[in-house]
Amino acid sequence: MVRFHPHALERLVERGTTEEEIVVTIQSGEQFSAKFGRIGFRKSFPFGATWRGRSYSTKEVAAFAVRENGDWLVITVMTRYY
């Protein structure tokens, strides 16, 4: 199961991603080690839209999480557009 820290939920809207995209990223994205003992997950999605006045074809979503009671607790998210 994937749970979201309040900080991560605030960043979802701010950075243009959704809870569903984060869940898919954790379930099927690339996994890597991150700072502070966290695990990072990364996945690219077709975008083909405008974000903050510029057009992009791809959106890369990254989630940083820790294991807590068998669940993934998402601490923060980042999004890159290209």
N, CA, C and O of each residue as an XYZ file, in Angstrom:
328
protein
N       0.843     -1.188      0.000
C       0.000      0.000      0.000
C       0.885      1.247      0.000
O       1.982      1.242      0.558
N       0.402      2.299     -0.623
C       1.115      3.567     -0.688
C       0.310      4.603      0.088
O      -0.877      4.810     -0.160
N       0.993      5.249      1.036
C       0.375      6.336      1.813
C       1.160      7.617      1.545
O       2.316      7.565      1.125
N       0.530      8.762      1.788
C       1.133     10.052      1.481
C       1.267     10.915      2.729
O       0.299     11.115      3.464
N       2.464     11.422      2.961
C       2.706     12.413      4.006
C       2.018     13.707      3.558
O       1.936     13.960      2.356
N       1.527     14.525      4.479
C       0.890     15.787      4.078
C       1.784     16.655      3.180
O       1.289     17.316      2.267
N       3.075     16.655      3.433
C       4.007     17.421      2.590
C       3.927     16.946      1.137
O       3.891     17.761      0.215
N       3.899     15.634      0.938
C       3.833     15.080     -0.423
C       2.522     15.470     -1.101
O       2.515     15.796     -2.288
N       1.428     15.440     -0.371
C       0.134     15.813     -0.960
C       0.133     17.268     -1.425
O      -0.445     17.587     -2.464
N       0.776     18.148     -0.663
C       0.876     19.546     -1.082
C       1.695     19.675     -2.357
O       1.365     20.481     -3.228
N       2.747     18.899     -2.473
C       3.635     18.983     -3.622
C       3.020     18.399     -4.889
O       3.406     18.782     -5.993
N       2.067     17.475     -4.747
C       1.410     16.891     -5.924
C       0.825     17.980     -6.818
O       1.111     18.038     -8.014
N       0.018     18.826     -6.234
C      -0.654     19.883     -6.998
C       0.374     20.897     -7.495
O       0.351     21.304     -8.657
N       1.261     21.293     -6.610
C       2.277     22.294     -6.929
C       3.167     21.861     -8.098
O       3.617     22.696     -8.883
N       3.418     20.555     -8.208
C       4.361     20.052     -9.204
C       3.689     19.324    -10.369
O       4.368     18.785    -11.243
N       2.357     19.312    -10.377
C       1.629     18.828    -11.542
C       1.552     17.329    -11.713
O       1.577     16.837    -12.841
N       1.459     16.592    -10.625
C       1.291     15.147    -10.739
C       0.085     14.701     -9.918
O      -0.550     15.521     -9.254
N      -0.230     13.427     -9.956
C      -1.405     12.913     -9.262
C      -1.021     11.752     -8.351
O       0.044     11.154     -8.505
N      -1.891     11.445     -7.411
C      -1.676     10.287     -6.537
C      -1.561      9.012     -7.376
O      -0.730      8.151     -7.086
N      -2.387      8.892     -8.406
C      -2.369      7.701     -9.250
C      -1.020      7.533     -9.952
O      -0.492      6.423    -10.026
N      -0.464      8.635    -10.467
C       0.849      8.556    -11.118
C       1.934      8.140    -10.128
O       2.844      7.390    -10.481
N       1.840      8.620     -8.909
C       2.829      8.247     -7.885
C       2.722      6.764     -7.558
O       3.742      6.085     -7.435
N       1.518      6.257     -7.419
C       1.331      4.829     -7.128
C       1.914      3.980     -8.258
O       2.608      2.998     -7.996
N       1.641      4.343     -9.499
C       2.186      3.606    -10.646
C       3.711      3.697    -10.646
O       4.389      2.712    -10.942
N       4.247      4.851    -10.323
C       5.697      5.034    -10.278
C       6.326      4.109     -9.238
O       7.363      3.499     -9.497
N       5.715      4.004     -8.083
C       6.248      3.121     -7.038
C       6.097      1.656     -7.432
O       6.985      0.847     -7.165
N       4.992      1.317     -8.057
C       4.748     -0.082     -8.422
C       5.592     -0.554     -9.603
O       5.994     -1.717     -9.645
N       5.867      0.336    -10.571
C       6.530     -0.154    -11.781
C       7.685      0.711    -12.275
O       8.244      0.440    -13.338
N       8.054      1.749    -11.520
C       9.142      2.614    -11.947
C      10.508      2.098    -11.520
O      10.624      1.088    -10.826
N      11.520      2.804    -11.945
C      12.901      2.506    -11.559
C      13.096      2.878    -10.092
O      12.653      3.940     -9.656
N      13.743      2.026     -9.346
C      14.003      2.264     -7.921
C      15.479      2.606     -7.738
O      16.342      2.007     -8.380
N      15.774      3.584     -6.847
C      17.158      3.976     -6.589
C      17.310      4.456     -5.152
O      16.332      4.854     -4.518
N      18.519      4.419     -4.647
C      18.797      4.898     -3.287
C      18.779      6.418     -3.282
O      19.192      7.062     -4.246
N      18.293      6.982     -2.180
C      18.223      8.429     -2.036
C      18.796      8.836     -0.674
O      19.136      7.984      0.147
N      18.895     10.123     -0.451
C      19.425     10.640      0.811
C      18.535     10.275      1.992
O      17.350      9.981      1.836
N      19.136     10.304      3.171
C      18.441     10.131      4.442
C      17.773      8.763      4.576
O      16.769      8.627      5.275
N      18.327      7.751      3.909
C      17.793      6.403      4.011
C      16.496      6.180      3.247
O      15.824      5.168      3.447
N      16.147      7.099      2.389
C      14.916      6.979      1.604
C      15.182      6.204      0.317
O      16.327      6.021     -0.099
N      14.107      5.759     -0.290
C      14.165      5.097     -1.587
C      13.462      6.004     -2.588
O      12.374      6.515     -2.327
N      14.102      6.194     -3.735
C      13.496      6.979     -4.798
C      12.918      6.064     -5.861
O      13.411      4.960     -6.094
N      11.879      6.539     -6.491
C      11.227      5.836     -7.597
C      11.056      6.851     -8.724
O      10.718      8.009     -8.476
N      11.292      6.412     -9.967
C      11.224      7.328    -11.104
C      10.534      6.632    -12.265
O      10.771      5.454    -12.534
N       9.670      7.387    -12.953
C       8.989      6.837    -14.127
C       8.609      7.988    -15.054
O       8.194      9.055    -14.602
N       8.757      7.755    -16.356
C       8.354      8.743    -17.358
C       6.975      8.389    -17.906
O       6.650      7.221    -18.120
N       6.183      9.422    -18.123
C       4.835      9.278    -18.667
C       4.707     10.151    -19.914
O       5.272     11.244    -19.956
N       3.977      9.690    -20.928
C       3.675     10.578    -22.058
C       2.865     11.758    -21.529
O       1.955     11.567    -20.722
N       3.174     12.952    -21.963
C       2.478     14.128    -21.438
C       1.716     14.852    -22.548
O       0.491     14.953    -22.484
N       2.410     15.350    -23.551
C       1.760     15.992    -24.687
C       0.813     17.108    -24.323
O      -0.297     17.188    -24.848
N       1.253     17.979    -23.417
C       0.391     19.072    -22.962
C       1.258     20.260    -22.564
O       2.477     20.252    -22.734
N       0.594     21.276    -22.033
C       1.271     22.494    -21.608
C       1.357     22.526    -20.092
O       0.388     22.215    -19.399
N       2.518     22.901    -19.585
C       2.722     23.089    -18.151
C       3.380     24.448    -17.974
O       4.471     24.694    -18.488
N       2.713     25.322    -17.246
C       3.212     26.669    -16.976
C       3.639     27.409    -18.243
O       4.697     28.036    -18.303
N       2.763     27.309    -19.260
C       2.950     28.075    -20.476
C       3.879     27.478    -21.523
O       4.103     28.094    -22.566
N       4.425     26.291    -21.267
C       5.311     25.644    -22.246
C       4.803     24.246    -22.550
O       4.246     23.570    -21.686
N       5.003     23.823    -23.795
C       4.551     22.502    -24.220
C       5.647     21.464    -23.992
O       6.824     21.717    -24.252
N       5.245     20.306    -23.509
C       6.173     19.204    -23.248
C       5.556     17.902    -23.722
O       4.337     17.735    -23.685
N       6.397     16.979    -24.167
C       5.900     15.678    -24.613
C       5.991     14.613    -23.525
O       5.274     13.613    -23.569
N       6.879     14.829    -22.539
C       7.113     13.811    -21.514
C       7.118     14.446    -20.131
O       7.574     15.573    -19.943
N       6.600     13.695    -19.174
C       6.640     14.099    -17.769
C       7.325     12.979    -16.995
O       6.893     11.828    -17.055
N       8.389     13.310    -16.272
C       9.069     12.326    -15.429
C       8.687     12.599    -13.976
O       8.887     13.700    -13.464
N       8.140     11.591    -13.329
C       7.688     11.701    -11.951
C       8.672     10.960    -11.058
O       9.084      9.841    -11.367
N       9.045     11.593     -9.946
C       9.902     10.940     -8.952
C       9.224     11.031     -7.593
O       8.695     12.077     -7.216
N       9.248      9.927     -6.872
C       8.694      9.872     -5.518
C       9.795      9.414     -4.579
O      10.579      8.526     -4.915
N       9.853     10.024     -3.399
C      10.833      9.645     -2.384
C      10.055      9.145     -1.176
O       9.217      9.854     -0.620
N      10.350      7.901     -0.781
C       9.525      7.241      0.226
C      10.372      6.432      1.203
O      11.553      6.173      0.971
N       9.735      6.047      2.295
C      10.329      5.146      3.285
C       9.325      4.033      3.559
O       8.121      4.204      3.367
N       9.831      2.902      4.005
C       8.956      1.796      4.420
C       8.487      2.068      5.843
O       9.283      2.385      6.726
N       7.184      1.938      6.047
C       6.616      2.148      7.381
C       5.483      1.147      7.566
O       4.454      1.223      6.895
N       5.690      0.205      8.490
C       4.692     -0.833      8.779
C       4.273     -1.593      7.519
O       3.099     -1.919      7.348
N       5.232     -1.871      6.646
C       4.958     -2.630      5.432
C       4.415     -1.818      4.271
O       4.270     -2.345      3.168
N       4.113     -0.548      4.494
C       3.605      0.341      3.443
C       4.724      1.254      2.973
O       5.736      1.411      3.655
N       4.539      1.852      1.809
C       5.415      2.936      1.380
C       4.790      4.241      1.817
O       3.641      4.525      1.477
N       5.535      5.045      2.573
C       5.093      6.384      2.957
C       5.847      7.370      2.073
O       7.061      7.526      2.199
N       5.124      8.029      1.183
C       5.727      8.990      0.258
C       5.963     10.291      1.016
O       5.036     10.891      1.559
N       7.228     10.713      1.041
C       7.620     11.923      1.765
C       7.506     13.161      0.884
O       6.998     14.196      1.315
N       7.980     13.048     -0.346
C       7.894     14.169     -1.281
C       7.899     13.653     -2.716
O       8.231     12.495     -2.972
N       7.531     14.520     -3.637
C       7.529     14.163     -5.057
C       8.164     15.291     -5.855
O       8.149     16.451     -5.444
N       8.717     14.926     -6.997
C       9.294     15.902     -7.916
C       8.828     15.540     -9.324
O       8.544     14.379     -9.619
N       8.756     16.540    -10.176
C       8.325     16.309    -11.549
C       9.227     17.115    -12.483
O       9.524     18.284    -12.236
N       9.652     16.460    -13.556
C      10.423     17.126    -14.611
C       9.648     17.004    -15.909
O       9.059     15.964    -16.205
N       9.658     18.055    -16.657
C       8.981     18.061    -17.960
C      10.024     18.257    -19.045
O      10.929     19.082    -18.911
N       9.893     17.499    -20.115
C      10.797     17.686    -21.261
C      10.151     17.195    -22.530
O      10.756     17.269    -23.599
